[in-house]
């Protein structure tokens, strides 16, 4: 989380446990900034290990505004894909 918060182009990063599920919510200045973070450093290592450590769903989407937790969770619930 500290690396996400410090990454170039990151607007915000937060994590919460909701109904027993760990969620992260990050907001980026651009898709390019987000992708640069996704394929580098600790995040890349975490994604390579994810399937052996946990299971879950992810979603990335573009919006005209930064969603709050309630809106983001509803989008995740209806549109996320298993990893």
PyMOL commands that set and color helices and strands:
alter all, ss='L'
color gray80, all
select helices_A, chain A and resi 2-6+31-38+41-53+69-79
alter helices_A, ss='H'
color red, helices_A
select strands_A, chain A and resi 10-18+21-28+57-58+81-82
alter strands_A, ss='S'
color yellow, strands_A
deselect
rebuild
show_as cartoon
